[in-house]
Amino acid sequence: MAYRLQPAKPFTAEFCSVAESQLTRAIHLLEEQPDGQHEAVHDARKRFKRVRALYRLIQSDASEFRRRENARIRDMAHTLSAVRDATALVETVNYLAEHATSPEELAALTVASKALTERRDRIASEEHDLPAKMAAAIATCREAIAALGELDLDDDPRRTARRLARAWRKQRLRALAALAACEEHADAEVYHDLRKSGQTYWMHLSLLGPIWPSAMLAKQMQAKELVDQLGHEHDLSVLTGLVNESPELFGDSDTLALVLGAIIARQQTLRHEAVEKAHEVFADGAETESALIRLLWERAATAPRKAKSHRAKSNGKVDKESALRG
């Protein structure tokens, strides 16, 4: 099932179908591992993020369900992060190498890549309990699917439209606060907050895409560019932390200085570009956009019912006229 909510269908059933589809796909990945254990974990964690973003949409009307199920999936995903996080650092230093500004910097980053690859392989070899963690994650996914049966939401289109608008407004305000914080100071955490807000926005645009497909797709593409930029920025912050904690991994002082210089230069560029992109992505006000979401959802959800009612009345009129003629 696509990561979409169809407004013409009962909301609770649609919500549960989308959540179950993502969780079932994660189970399949963890069980079958079509591209290996670590790629299966990586892809399953993407599904978990999608489910958590979906659950944000019902916060106002099912706060306890959302709190409990979000924690269930978040904690389970965290148990699967070790090797993936180590792999991300290898990918990050290779990304830096693509932007190297001198042969010396490229050589230093090549040394760093080799060291981080060895570190990742060592972590992977020591993670003997990964199969058990994956089995536990599969069991947790099944528990989360079963918990969907407890969800009881009002499916009235107007009530649903208000619910979605509240969630949309809350998320947009969070994104704007993170953007303002990024402009005030250069703390890595505020850029991470902006990235998380961008990810949620991107996923919500996908979920509600059917209410205005062309516009939502355009916005989704903008948000994805922002998320990708901030993803690289976050990975560089994590890499900086490792360099500070374990400088011995990166060779002599000259190599270390070149690696740090490459990180800082690229991170500054990414932060500048991301703030500019964020202003573009979040150009519409939170109040304006959430009101539009409410209007569009309600219109899309009620249109088929109005059409059906109109057809029924028309058919009744035709039947009556036929009877009179007969």
Residue pairs with C-beta under 8 A, 6 or more apart in sequence:
1 17
1 18
1 21
3 18
3 21
3 22
3 50
3 203
3 206
3 207
4 18
4 206
4 207
4 209
4 210
5 11
5 14
5 15
5 18
5 207
5 208
5 210
6 14
6 210
7 157
7 210
7 211
7 297
7 300
7 301
8 300
8 301
8 303
8 304
10 155
11 153
11 155
11 160
11 301
12 151
12 152
12 153
12 155
15 54
15 57
15 58
15 151
15 153
16 148
16 149
16 151
18 54
18 207
19 51
19 54
19 55
19 144
19 145
19 148
20 145
20 148
22 47
22 48
22 50
22 51
22 54
23 47
23 51
23 141
23 144
23 145
24 141
24 145
25 47
26 43
26 44
26 47
26 48
26 137
26 141
27 138
27 141
27 142
29 40
29 43
29 44
29 47
30 40
30 41
30 44
30 134
30 137
30 138
30 141
31 138
32 40
33 39
33 40
34 40
35 43
37 130
37 131
37 134
38 83
38 84
38 87
38 124
40 134
41 80
41 83
41 84
41 130
41 134
42 84
42 87
44 80
44 137
45 77
45 80
45 81
45 84
48 73
48 74
48 76
48 77
49 77
49 199
49 203
50 203
51 73
51 144
52 70
52 73
52 74
53 199
53 200
53 203
53 204
53 207
54 203
54 207
55 65
55 66
55 69
55 70
56 66
56 167
56 171
56 200
56 204
57 163
57 164
57 167
57 204
57 207
58 65
58 66
58 151
58 153
58 163
58 167
59 66
59 166
59 167
59 170
60 163
60 166
60 167
61 153
61 154
61 163
62 151
62 153
65 147
65 150
65 151
68 147
69 144
69 147
72 140
72 143
72 144
72 147
73 140
73 144
76 136
76 137
76 140
76 141
77 137
79 133
79 136
79 137
80 130
80 133
80 134
80 137
82 123
82 127
83 120
83 123
83 124
83 127
83 130
85 238
86 116
86 119
86 120
86 123
86 124
87 120
88 235
88 238
89 116
89 119
89 120
89 235
89 238
89 239
89 242
90 113
90 116
90 117
90 120
91 235
92 232
92 235
92 236
92 238
92 239
93 109
93 112
93 113
93 116
93 239
93 259
94 109
94 113
95 232
95 235
96 109
96 236
96 259
96 262
96 263
96 266
97 106
97 109
97 110
97 113
99 262
99 266
100 106
100 109
100 262
101 262
101 265
104 258
105 258
105 261
105 262
107 258
108 250
108 251
108 254
108 255
108 258
108 259
108 262
109 258
109 259
109 262
111 250
111 251
111 255
112 249
112 250
112 251
112 255
112 259
115 249
115 250
115 251
116 249
119 249
153 160
153 163
154 160
157 297
157 298
157 301
157 302
157 305
158 298
160 297
160 301
161 293
161 294
161 295
161 297
161 298
161 301
162 294
164 208
164 293
164 294
164 297
165 290
165 291
165 293
165 294
165 297
166 290
167 204
168 204
168 286
168 289
168 290
168 293
169 286
169 287
169 289
169 290
171 197
171 200
171 201
171 204
172 201
172 282
172 286
172 289
172 290
173 286
174 193
174 197
175 194
175 197
175 198
175 201
175 278
175 282
176 282
176 286
178 190
178 193
178 194
178 196
178 197
179 194
179 275
179 278
179 279
179 282
181 187
181 190
181 193
181 194
182 190
182 191
182 194
182 271
182 274
182 275
182 278
183 275
184 190
186 271
188 234
188 237
188 240
191 230
191 233
191 234
191 237
191 271
191 274
192 230
192 234
192 237
194 230
194 274
194 278
195 227
195 230
195 231
195 233
195 234
198 223
198 226
198 227
198 230
198 278
198 281
199 227
201 223
201 281
201 282
202 220
202 223
202 224
202 227
205 216
205 217
205 219
205 220
205 223
206 216
206 220
208 216
208 293
208 297
209 216
209 217
209 220
210 300
211 293
211 296
211 297
211 299
211 300
212 296
219 281
222 277
222 280
222 281
223 281
225 277
226 274
226 277
226 278
226 281
229 270
229 273
229 274
229 277
230 270
230 274
232 266
232 270
233 267
233 270
233 271
233 274
236 263
236 266
236 267
236 270
237 267
239 263
240 260
240 263
240 267
242 249
243 249
243 250
243 256
243 259
243 260
243 263
247 256
250 256
250 259
